[in-house]
């Protein structure tokens, strides 16, 4: 079987050739092709991804490449465990997510969402949720880089969303 390459391009024009069947894991790439149902498309069109920076796209391509040889096992809900390692049994995927810093992790969540790569989105969101588990509201605010509310904003939030606040 011949595997065509699709070139995933970002705004810098750097090309990331990927086997078409692997790149099709991204719904964005799949939707950009004229032959939607053809995994063996002989002449796939280039897809320009302008909303994902080069470093992040390199990680996305690394994920797609590995996924082609070893698919991520489905992350079932409710979760079988309270830890990332307990849920994700495949070592490569655990290491892939743990090797990135916090900003890159959030970039991967955004890229997976934008490119509609559900397995990558599931994996990265699971890692974020596990990192937030057991944290206080203040710790979560810092991790997610949420600005502190002004006293007026906090008062309004307490009025409108009483169920959020403990006191």
C-alpha positions in Angstrom: 0.0 0.0 0.0 1.4 3.4 -1.0 1.1 6.1 1.7 0.9 9.7 0.3 2.3 12.6 2.2 0.4 15.6 3.2 2.4 18.7 4.0 1.3 20.5 7.1 2.5 24.0 6.9 2.6 26.8 9.4 2.9 30.5 8.8 6.7 30.3 8.7 6.3 27.9 5.7 8.1 25.1 7.4 6.9 21.8 6.1 6.1 18.8 8.2 5.6 15.9 5.8 3.4 13.2 7.3 1.8 10.1 5.9 -1.6 11.2 4.8 -3.3 8.5 6.8 -1.6 9.7 10.0 -2.2 13.4 9.3 -5.9 12.6 8.8 -6.2 12.0 12.5 -6.6 15.8 12.5 -10.2 16.6 11.4 -8.8 20.0 10.2 -6.4 18.2 7.8 -9.1 15.8 6.8 -11.6 18.5 6.0 -9.1 20.4 3.9 -8.8 17.5 1.4 -10.9 17.1 -1.7 -11.2 13.3 -1.3 -12.5 13.2 2.3 -13.0 9.4 2.4 -9.8 8.3 0.7 -7.1 7.3 3.1 -4.8 6.5 0.1 -5.2 9.9 -1.5 -2.5 10.0 -4.1 -2.2 13.8 -4.2 -3.3 15.3 -0.9 -3.3 19.1 -0.7 -1.0 21.0 1.6 -2.7 22.3 4.8 -1.6 25.5 6.2 -1.9 25.7 10.0 -1.4 29.3 10.9 -2.8 29.3 14.5 -0.2 26.9 15.9 3.5 27.9 16.3 6.4 25.9 15.0 7.5 24.4 18.3 4.0 23.2 19.2 3.3 21.9 15.7 6.5 19.9 15.9 5.1 18.2 19.1 1.7 17.7 17.3 3.5 16.0 14.4 5.5 13.9 16.8 2.2 12.7 18.4 0.7 12.0 15.0 3.7 10.0 13.9 3.7 7.8 17.0 -0.1 7.5 17.0 0.2 5.9 13.5 2.3 3.0 15.0 0.7 2.8 18.4 -2.7 4.3 18.9 -3.5 5.9 22.2 -5.9 3.6 24.2 -9.2 5.4 24.7 -9.4 7.4 27.9 -12.7 6.2 29.4 -14.9 8.2 31.7 -15.5 7.9 34.5 -11.7 7.7 35.0 -10.4 4.4 36.3 -7.9 6.1 38.6 -7.2 9.5 40.1 -3.7 9.8 38.7 -2.5 10.4 35.2 -0.2 7.4 35.4 -3.1 5.3 36.6 -5.3 6.3 33.6 -2.7 6.4 30.8 -1.0 2.9 30.7 1.1 3.5 27.6 4.6 4.7 28.6 5.3 6.7 25.4 2.1 8.9 25.9 2.8 9.4 29.6 6.4 10.5 28.8 5.2 12.7 25.8 3.0 14.8 28.0 5.2 14.9 31.1 8.2 16.0 29.0 6.6 19.4 28.1 6.5 22.4 30.3 3.2 24.1 31.4 3.0 26.7 28.6 3.6 24.0 25.9 1.0 21.7 27.6 -1.5 24.5 27.2 -0.4 25.2 23.7 -0.9 21.5 22.9 -4.4 21.6 24.3 -5.2 24.6 22.1 -3.6 23.1 19.0 -5.4 19.7 19.5 -8.6 21.6 19.9 -8.0 23.9 16.8 -6.8 21.0 14.7 -9.5 18.7 16.0 -7.2 15.9 17.1 -9.4 14.2 19.7 -6.9 11.7 21.1 -4.3 14.5 21.7 -7.0 16.7 23.2 -8.1 13.9 25.5 -4.5 13.2 26.6 -3.5 16.8 27.2 -6.8 17.8 29.0 -6.4 14.7 31.3 -2.9 15.9 32.2 -4.2 19.4 33.0 -7.1 18.1 35.0 -4.8 15.8 37.0 -2.4 18.7 37.7 -5.4 20.8 39.0 -6.8 18.0 41.2 -6.6 18.8 44.9 -5.4 22.4 44.3 -7.0 25.4 46.0 -8.8 28.0 44.0 -5.8 30.3 44.4 -3.4 27.6 43.2 -5.6 27.0 40.2 -5.8 30.7 39.4 -2.0 30.9 39.3 -1.6 27.7 37.3 -4.1 28.8 34.7 -2.8 32.4 34.7 -6.2 33.8 35.6 -5.9 37.5 36.8 -7.0 38.2 40.4 -10.5 39.7 40.6 -10.9 43.3 41.8 -13.0 43.6 45.0 -15.9 44.8 42.8 -15.6 41.9 40.4 -15.3 39.4 43.3 -18.4 40.9 45.0 -20.4 40.6 41.7 -19.2 37.0 41.2 -20.2 36.1 44.7 -23.7 37.5 44.1 -24.1 35.9 40.7 -22.5 32.5 41.4 -23.0 31.8 45.1 -22.6 28.1 44.5 -18.9 28.5 43.6 -17.9 30.1 46.9 -17.6 28.0 50.1 -18.4 30.8 52.6 
